[in-house]
Amino acid sequence: MKLTKENIVLVDNYLQNNGVVYYDIRMEMVDHVATAVEEKMKAEHVDFEEAFENFIFNKGKLFKKINSEATKRAGNKAKRILLKRFYLPSTILVAFGSLALLFGINFLWDSDLSFDVYSVVYMVFIIRLALVYLYKNFSGKYRFKRIAVVDKMIGFYALSTYLLNYVFRVDKHIDSEYIRMVFFALIIVYSWVVYQTSLTLEREYKQYVEL
């Protein structure tokens, strides 16, 4: 027996009310619950309400554990996706373009201007990503439509670049101007990859939910 659309909505709402806030994780859990409930309905010849209540009674306590484990996996998945995208031709093109721009500015003017350009580009990316992250985390409309992989990716990016730029001040410990330009270019590429990857993942889920 197949669940109706209304049945699926009830399962989804139950998971929302029990702390499963990420859409991608919730869809995996909805699929798992729906399959189990359908099997129980068929095997025991009961309706959806009875089968679902019985499932919750026996398995409901596992939802928090499954949600926690899935959220951790989303963080690891985000890192793997980022690493793969660094090898794309478009990423390599952006890397060479960033290097050419920064080295050109450094050659024609000075390293201070290169740093200013880098700072502006970095701030544009970080502000754009931060606004999206904050809006989707605190807006009631998008609260249950967030994607775990995207959230974890942006969070990891924000933390890592903050540590590199403002805590460890890596650029201040680099004596060579050329190596410093390479460092700036890598952060720009990193920012671009995170931004483009987040957009790609959002589009992939757009067929299931209005973002």
N, C-alpha and C positions, 0 to 999 in steps of 0.2 A: 504494500500500500504506500502510495506517495503522499507526502505532506502537501497541503495547499499553501498558497502564497501567504494566507493569513496565519497558518501554523508557523511558517518560517519567521514571520514578523514577530510572533509571540516569543519564539526562541531567542531571536535577536534582542528583543526588549529585555528579556530575562537576563541575558548576559551583560547588557548595558548596565542594568540596575545592580549587577553584582561585580562591578569594577572592571569589566573588560572594555576599555575605552577605545582601543585601537581597532580600526575597521578591518585591516588585513588579518589580524589575529582572530578577531571575532568571526570573520567569515570561515576561517579554518575550523573553529570550534562549532559554529552553526552546522557545517557540513558533517562533522563528527557526530553531533547530537542528533541531527536529522536522520542519519543512517541508523543509529542505535534505536531511535524511537520507531522508525519504520519497521525494523526487524521485530521489535517487541509487539507492535500492532499486528503484524502478520502471524507471528508465532502464537500469541496468546489471544488473538481475536478481540482486542480491546480498542477503544477509540483513542484519539490523539491525547485528549486531556488526561486520561488514566495512564497511558503509556509515558507521557512526559512527566507527570507527577511522580511516577514510580522511578523514572530515571533520575530525577532530581534528588529524590530521597536516598537512592543508592550511590549516586556519583557526584552529586552537587558539591560536596566538600572538596572534590578534586579540581574544581574550576580555578580556584585561586592559584594552586600550584602549577597547573597547566599554563595559566596566563603569565605567571612569573617566569617560567621556563621559556615560553614563547617570546617574551619581551627581551630576554637575554640573547636568545638566538637571533632576534632581529638586529641587535647591535652588532653581532659577529657578521651577519649577512651584509649589513651596511658597509663594513670595512672591506669585505671581499668584493662587493660591487665596485667600490671606489678604486681598488687596486686594478681591477680589470679595465676600467675606463681610462686609466692612465696610459694604456697601451694603444688606445684608439688613434687613428690618423689625425682626427680633428684636435685631440689633446696635444699631440706632438706639434701640430701646426701652431696652436696657441702658445706652446712653450717657446718655439723659435721666434714667434712674433713678439712675445714678451721680452725675450733676451735682446732681440734686435732693437726694440724701443728703448729699453733701459740703457744698453750699451751706447746707443746713438745719442741719447740725451747726455750721458756721462761724458762722451767724447766731445760733443759740440758745446756743452755748457759746463756743468759740474755735477759731482755726486750728490750734493744737497738737493738739486732739482730732481734727480732720479729718485731720491728717497721721498720727495714730496709727491711725485707722480705715483709711486708705489703706494703711499699712504692713502691717497685719494681713491685709487682703484680698490684697494683692500677694504676701505670703509664703505664704499658703494656696495660691495658684495655682502659684507657683514651686516650692514643696516638692512638691506633687502631681505636677507635670510632671517634676521632677527624679527623683523616686522611680521613676516609670514608665520614664523614659529609662534610668536606671542599671540597673534590673531587667532590661529587655529587651536591654541591651547586654552584661550580664555573666552573665545566667542561661543555663545550657546549654540549657534547654528552649526558650527564645525566641531564641537566637542567630541562627538562620537563618530566623526568622519576622518579623523587623523590616521595617518599611516605610520606604523611603528618604525619601519625601516627608515623612512624619511626623517622622522623625529630624532632617532638615534644618530643618524648621519649628520644632521645639522648640529646636534648637541656635541658630538665628538669633534666636529670641525671647529666650532666656536671655542671649545676648551683647549684644543691643541694649538690653535693659532694665537689664542690669548697668552698661553704659556710661552710660546716662542717669541712673541712680539713684546709683551709687557712684563713678564715675570723674569724670564731668563735673558731677555734682550740680546738675542743671538747676534743680531747685526752689529752690536757694539763690541763684540768679542772677535769680529772678523777684521783682520788688518788689511787684507787685500781687497781693493775696490772691485776687482773683477769677480771674486768669489762672493762678495756682498751682492752684486748685481744678480748672480745666479740664485742666491738665496731669495731675493725679492721676486725673481721670476717664478721660482718654484711655488711660493706662497700664492702668487697670482693664478698660476695653473691649478693649484689645489682648490682655490676659491671657485674658479670657473667650473672645474669638474664637479664639485659639490652642488653648485647651482644648477648645472645642466642635468645632472643625475636626478636631483630632486624633482625637476620639471618632468623628466621622462617617467619616473615612477608615478607621479601624480596622474599623468595622462593614461598610464596603464590601468589605473584603478577607476578612471573617470567613466568607463563603460559600465561600472557597477553602481557608482554613487555620484551624485551631483556634488562636486567639490566647491 
